[in-house]
């Protein structure tokens, strides 16, 4: 695929959006990849990392290897994701702690738009497709409702957490960051990035790479053989995640860590009119519409490129 510098710059911007989404527990960067028109290329590129690729490196040289690996695409996308994820993670933490209604409103609108745009790509509806939609919805809802485990500071645990979370990060509708929270690894990773703890960061990246390379083959096979059913499953994942990103919640129980810092453990979605405090309803509606329009613009850009 022939691309100009401008095209790779756009891919990097999509990576920035993916990284920002993945940094927020409850939102998936895979959703952004799908809507912006790079999802299947991303999955295919990752799944093509195998022994034949390295045979090309030794037999035909570096440039043939680089081309076969679609490395320009990978470099542009990953640079955007890493820069955004690392820089936005602390900002997302601040917003979630100080302005939760507003940030969740934006992402609620974003996911509503994503459901529409992904769902409309299903070319034929039948019982198998409807069943996949229902299963995806139930699975995402259950995952979003799981209680949070205590923070695990074991560096080796980050390997396991990275392998699991990265699979969620490339699935539209299932948040990798929320999986990290459920596993008790979100704060550990955030502290490692903040303190530039190279050992912990490398362990997490190694786990993520192994999980990503393994899971991408499954996704590629599903898209090739069960395209409509896979789309329905992914749409269900997004639909089921809506409960997690509903802006107005009440906390039923709290978790206190070893430093005495409290964080919500179990929350319940409520009406904005039952919210304890300023529900910020007008501003929340504005941000939800803004989130919807953001996906609309990304989808238009993605469809033009395709």
WOCOR-V15957 format. One record per residue. N is the residue number from 1. RES is the residue in three letters. SS is DSSP state (@ for helix, = for strand, . for the rest). PHI is phi in radians with two decimals (999 if undefined). OMEGA is omega in whole degrees, -180 to 180 (999 if undefined). Layout:
[[N & RES & SS & PHI & OMEGA] [N & RES & SS & PHI & OMEGA]]
This chain:
[[1 & UNK & . & 999 & -179] [2 & UNK & . & -1.42 & 179] [3 & UNK & . & -2.27 & 174] [4 & UNK & . & -1.66 & 180] [5 & UNK & @ & -1.02 & -180] [6 & UNK & @ & -1.07 & 179] [7 & UNK & @ & -1.13 & 179] [8 & UNK & @ & -1.21 & 176] [9 & UNK & @ & -1.13 & 177] [10 & UNK & @ & -1.13 & 178] [11 & UNK & @ & -1.08 & 178] [12 & UNK & @ & -1.11 & 177] [13 & UNK & @ & -1.13 & 176] [14 & UNK & @ & -1.15 & 175] [15 & UNK & @ & -1.10 & 176] [16 & UNK & @ & -1.03 & 179] [17 & UNK & @ & -1.15 & 178] [18 & UNK & @ & -1.11 & -180] [19 & UNK & @ & -1.10 & 179] [20 & UNK & @ & -1.12 & 179] [21 & UNK & @ & -1.16 & -179] [22 & UNK & @ & -1.16 & -180] [23 & UNK & . & -1.28 & -178] [24 & UNK & . & -1.71 & 178] [25 & UNK & . & -1.10 & -178] [26 & UNK & . & 2.12 & -178] [27 & UNK & . & -2.17 & -176] [28 & UNK & . & -1.93 & 174] [29 & UNK & @ & -1.14 & 176] [30 & UNK & @ & -1.06 & 176] [31 & UNK & @ & -1.08 & 180] [32 & UNK & @ & -1.11 & 180] [33 & UNK & @ & -1.07 & -178] [34 & UNK & @ & -1.17 & -177] [35 & UNK & @ & -1.16 & -176] [36 & UNK & . & -1.47 & 171] [37 & UNK & . & 1.51 & -178] [38 & UNK & . & -2.08 & -171] [39 & UNK & @ & -1.12 & -176] [40 & UNK & @ & -1.20 & 175] [41 & UNK & @ & -1.16 & 179] [42 & UNK & @ & -1.09 & -180] [43 & UNK & @ & -1.10 & -179] [44 & UNK & @ & -1.12 & -180] [45 & UNK & @ & -1.12 & 180] [46 & UNK & @ & -1.13 & -177] [47 & UNK & @ & -1.20 & 180] [48 & UNK & . & -1.45 & 175] [49 & UNK & . & -1.39 & -177] [50 & UNK & . & -2.61 & -176] [51 & UNK & @ & -1.11 & -179] [52 & UNK & @ & -1.11 & 178] [53 & UNK & @ & -1.13 & 180] [54 & UNK & @ & -1.35 & 172] [55 & UNK & @ & -1.13 & 177] [56 & UNK & @ & -1.08 & 180] [57 & UNK & @ & -1.07 & -177] [58 & UNK & @ & -1.37 & -175] [59 & UNK & @ & -1.61 & -173] [60 & UNK & @ & -2.03 & 176] [61 & UNK & . & 1.77 & -173] [62 & UNK & @ & -1.16 & -174] [63 & UNK & @ & -1.18 & 176] [64 & UNK & @ & -1.16 & 176] [65 & UNK & @ & -1.07 & -178] [66 & UNK & @ & -1.06 & -179] [67 & UNK & @ & -1.20 & -179] [68 & UNK & @ & -1.11 & -179] [69 & UNK & . & -1.39 & -176] [70 & UNK & . & 0.94 & -169] [71 & UNK & @ & -1.23 & 176] [72 & UNK & @ & -1.08 & 177] [73 & UNK & @ & -1.09 & -178] [74 & UNK & @ & -1.10 & -178] [75 & UNK & @ & -1.10 & -180] [76 & UNK & @ & -1.11 & -177] [77 & UNK & @ & -1.25 & -176] [78 & UNK & @ & -1.13 & 178] [79 & UNK & @ & -1.06 & 177] [80 & UNK & @ & -1.14 & -179] [81 & UNK & @ & -1.09 & -176] [82 & UNK & @ & -1.14 & -180] [83 & UNK & @ & -1.03 & -178] [84 & UNK & @ & -1.19 & -176] [85 & UNK & @ & -1.10 & -178] [86 & UNK & @ & -1.16 & -177] [87 & UNK & @ & -1.37 & -174] [88 & UNK & @ & -1.54 & -175] [89 & UNK & @ & -1.05 & 180] [90 & UNK & @ & -1.21 & 178] [91 & UNK & @ & -1.15 & 178] [92 & UNK & @ & -1.10 & 178] [93 & UNK & @ & -1.07 & 178] [94 & UNK & @ & -1.11 & -179] [95 & UNK & @ & -1.12 & -179] [96 & UNK & @ & -1.15 & -179] [97 & UNK & @ & -1.41 & -172] [98 & UNK & @ & -1.94 & -180] [99 & UNK & . & -2.38 & -174] [100 & UNK & @ & -1.10 & -178] [101 & UNK & @ & -1.07 & -175] [102 & UNK & @ & -1.24 & -179] [103 & UNK & @ & -1.20 & 178] [104 & UNK & @ & -1.19 & 178] [105 & UNK & @ & -1.09 & 179] [106 & UNK & @ & -1.05 & -178] [107 & UNK & @ & -1.31 & 174] [108 & UNK & @ & -1.14 & 177] [109 & UNK & @ & -1.11 & 179] [110 & UNK & @ & -1.07 & -177] [111 & UNK & @ & -1.28 & 176] [112 & UNK & @ & -0.98 & 179] [113 & UNK & @ & -1.12 & -179] [114 & UNK & @ & -1.10 & 178] [115 & UNK & @ & -1.03 & -179] [116 & UNK & @ & -1.12 & -174] [117 & UNK & @ & -1.25 & 177] [118 & UNK & @ & -1.29 & -179] [119 & UNK & @ & -1.06 & -177] [120 & UNK & . & -1.27 & 178] [121 & UNK & . & -1.46 & 175] [122 & UNK & . & -1.28 & -171] [123 & UNK & . & -1.43 & -178] [124 & UNK & . & -2.50 & 179] [125 & UNK & . & -1.74 & 173] [126 & UNK & . & -2.59 & -176] [127 & UNK & @ & -1.11 & 180] [128 & UNK & @ & -1.12 & 180] [129 & UNK & @ & -1.17 & 179] [130 & UNK & @ & -1.11 & 178] [131 & UNK & @ & -1.09 & 179] [132 & UNK & @ & -1.09 & 178] [133 & UNK & @ & -1.07 & -180] [134 & UNK & @ & -1.15 & -180] [135 & UNK & @ & -1.08 & 179] [136 & UNK & @ & -1.05 & 179] [137 & UNK & @ & -1.10 & -178] [138 & UNK & @ & -1.13 & -179] [139 & UNK & @ & -1.07 & -179] [140 & UNK & @ & -1.13 & 180] [141 & UNK & @ & -1.13 & 180] [142 & UNK & @ & -1.11 & 179] [143 & UNK & @ & -1.07 & -179] [144 & UNK & @ & -1.17 & -177] [145 & UNK & . & -1.71 & -178] [146 & UNK & . & -1.14 & 177] [147 & UNK & . & -1.22 & -178] [148 & UNK & . & -1.47 & 176] [149 & UNK & . & -1.41 & 176] [150 & UNK & . & -1.13 & -180] [151 & UNK & . & -1.09 & 180] [152 & UNK & . & -1.86 & -177] [153 & UNK & . & -1.61 & -180] [154 & UNK & . & -1.19 & -178] [155 & UNK & . & -1.00 & -178] [156 & UNK & . & -1.17 & 178] [157 & UNK & @ & -1.14 & 179] [158 & UNK & @ & -1.09 & 178] [159 & UNK & @ & -1.09 & 179] [160 & UNK & @ & -1.11 & -179] [161 & UNK & @ & -1.09 & 179] [162 & UNK & @ & -1.13 & -180] [163 & UNK & @ & -1.13 & -180] [164 & UNK & @ & -1.32 & -175] [165 & UNK & @ & -1.15 & -177] [166 & UNK & @ & -1.15 & 177] [167 & UNK & @ & -1.10 & 178] [168 & UNK & @ & -1.22 & -177] [169 & UNK & @ & -1.09 & -180] [170 & UNK & . & -1.68 & 174] [171 & UNK & . & -1.68 & 175] [172 & UNK & . & -1.01 & 174] [173 & UNK & . & 1.72 & 179] [174 & UNK & . & -1.92 & -173] [175 & UNK & . & -1.45 & 176] [176 & UNK & @ & -1.14 & 179] [177 & UNK & @ & -1.14 & 179] [178 & UNK & @ & -1.20 & 175] [179 & UNK & @ & -1.08 & 177] [180 & UNK & @ & -1.09 & 178] [181 & UNK & @ & -1.15 & 180] [182 & UNK & @ & -1.03 & -178] [183 & UNK & @ & -1.36 & -179] [184 & UNK & . & 1.42 & -176] [185 & UNK & . & -1.94 & -175] [186 & UNK & @ & -1.12 & -179] [187 & UNK & @ & -1.18 & 179] [188 & UNK & @ & -1.05 & 179] [189 & UNK & @ & -1.18 & 179] [190 & UNK & @ & -1.05 & 178] [191 & UNK & @ & -1.15 & 180] [192 & UNK & @ & -1.12 & 178] [193 & UNK & @ & -1.18 & -179] [194 & UNK & @ & -1.10 & -178] [195 & UNK & @ & -1.56 & -177] [196 & UNK & . & 0.91 & 177] [197 & UNK & . & -1.42 & -172] [198 & UNK & @ & -1.05 & -177] [199 & UNK & @ & -1.05 & -178] [200 & UNK & @ & -1.15 & -180] [201 & UNK & @ & -1.12 & 180] [202 & UNK & @ & -1.13 & 178] [203 & UNK & @ & -1.06 & 179] [204 & UNK & @ & -1.11 & -179] [205 & UNK & @ & -1.09 & 179] [206 & UNK & @ & -1.08 & 177] [207 & UNK & @ & -1.07 & -180] [208 & UNK & @ & -1.12 & -180] [209 & UNK & @ & -1.10 & -180] [210 & UNK & @ & -1.14 & 178] [211 & UNK & @ & -1.09 & -178] [212 & UNK & @ & -1.17 & -179] [213 & UNK & @ & -1.12 & -180] [214 & UNK & @ & -1.26 & -173] [215 & UNK & @ & -1.28 & -178] [216 & UNK & @ & -1.12 & 178] [217 & UNK & @ & -1.14 & 178] [218 & UNK & @ & -1.12 & -179] [219 & UNK & @ & -1.10 & 180] [220 & UNK & @ & -1.07 & 180] [221 & UNK & @ & -1.14 & 179] [222 & UNK & @ & -1.12 & 180] [223 & UNK & @ & -1.14 & -179] [224 & UNK & @ & -1.26 & -173] [225 & UNK & @ & -1.83 & -177] [226 & UNK & . & -2.41 & -172] [227 & UNK & @ & -1.05 & -177] [228 & UNK & @ & -1.14 & -180] [229 & UNK & @ & -1.14 & 179] [230 & UNK & @ & -1.12 & 177] [231 & UNK & @ & -1.06 & 179] [232 & UNK & @ & -1.13 & 179] [233 & UNK & @ & -1.08 & 179] [234 & UNK & @ & -1.16 & 176] [235 & UNK & @ & -1.10 & 177] [236 & UNK & @ & -1.10 & 177] [237 & UNK & @ & -1.00 & -179] [238 & UNK & @ & -1.20 & -180] [239 & UNK & @ & -1.10 & -179] [240 & UNK & @ & -1.23 & -179] [241 & UNK & . & -1.45 & -177] [242 & UNK & @ & -1.06 & -179] [243 & UNK & @ & -1.09 & -179] [244 & UNK & @ & -1.15 & -175] [245 & UNK & @ & -1.71 & 175] [246 & UNK & . & -1.05 & -169] [247 & UNK & . & -1.17 & -172] [248 & UNK & . & -1.83 & -177] [249 & UNK & = & -2.37 & 170] [250 & UNK & = & -2.11 & -177] [251 & UNK & = & -1.54 & -179] [252 & UNK & = & -1.59 & 177] [253 & UNK & = & -2.64 & -175] [254 & UNK & = & -2.10 & 173] [255 & UNK & = & -1.98 & 178] [256 & UNK & = & -1.97 & -178] [257 & UNK & . & -1.44 & -175] [258 & UNK & . & -1.14 & 180] [259 & UNK & . & -1.62 & 179] [260 & UNK & . & 1.45 & 180] [261 & UNK & . & -1.51 & -178] [262 & UNK & = & -1.62 & 175] [263 & UNK & = & -2.49 & -179] [264 & UNK & = & -1.05 & 178] [265 & UNK & = & -1.79 & 179] [266 & UNK & = & -2.22 & 179] [267 & UNK & = & -2.17 & -179] [268 & UNK & = & -2.24 & 178] [269 & UNK & = & -1.27 & -179] [270 & UNK & . & -2.37 & 175] [271 & UNK & . & -1.20 & 177] [272 & UNK & @ & -1.05 & -179] [273 & UNK & @ & -1.41 & 175] [274 & UNK & @ & -1.78 & -176] [275 & UNK & . & -1.22 & -180] [276 & UNK & . & -1.44 & -177] [277 & UNK & . & 2.16 & 180] [278 & UNK & . & -1.28 & -179] [279 & UNK & . & -1.37 & 176] [280 & UNK & . & 0.86 & -169] [281 & UNK & @ & -1.05 & -177] [282 & UNK & @ & -1.12 & 179] [283 & UNK & @ & -1.16 & 179] [284 & UNK & @ & -1.13 & 178] [285 & UNK & @ & -1.11 & 179] [286 & UNK & @ & -1.04 & -179] [287 & UNK & @ & -1.23 & 176] [288 & UNK & @ & -1.12 & 177] [289 & UNK & @ & -1.12 & 178] [290 & UNK & @ & -1.09 & 176] [291 & UNK & @ & -1.08 & 178] [292 & UNK & @ & -1.07 & -178] [293 & UNK & @ & -1.17 & 177] [294 & UNK & @ & -1.05 & 178] [295 & UNK & @ & -1.17 & 178] [296 & UNK & @ & -1.03 & 179] [297 & UNK & @ & -1.18 & 178] [298 & UNK & @ & -1.04 & -179] [299 & UNK & @ & -1.15 & 179] [300 & UNK & @ & -1.15 & 177] [301 & UNK & @ & -1.10 & -179] [302 & UNK & @ & -1.10 & -178] [303 & UNK & @ & -1.21 & 177] [304 & UNK & @ & -1.16 & -180] [305 & UNK & @ & -1.17 & 179] [306 & UNK & . & -1.26 & 999]]
